[in-house]
Amino acid sequence: MSKKHYKIETSCPQCGCSAVSHLSAEEIKEKFGDVPNVEMECSECMLKYETTVKKACPEWDKECRLKEERQQ
């Protein structure tokens, strides 16, 4: 059985380049932690920018909120 992967999709506010990654839950936690905003770096213009997890990966954000609701 394969791990579920989530699509992380962002676009650079400076040059408009878009980036797409497919990461497992473990990879997301390792790379970004449990923060509401994530720091990204554009591979074209090298701008570092911040975006919300909700915008970059709505599916992951929804599952995080569902998990928190189940724990309460």
Buried (B, 14 or more C-beta within 10 A) or exposed (E): EEEEEBEBBBBBEEEEEEBEBEBEBEBBEEEBEEEEEBEBEBEEEEEEBEBEBBEBBBEBBEBBEEEEEEEE
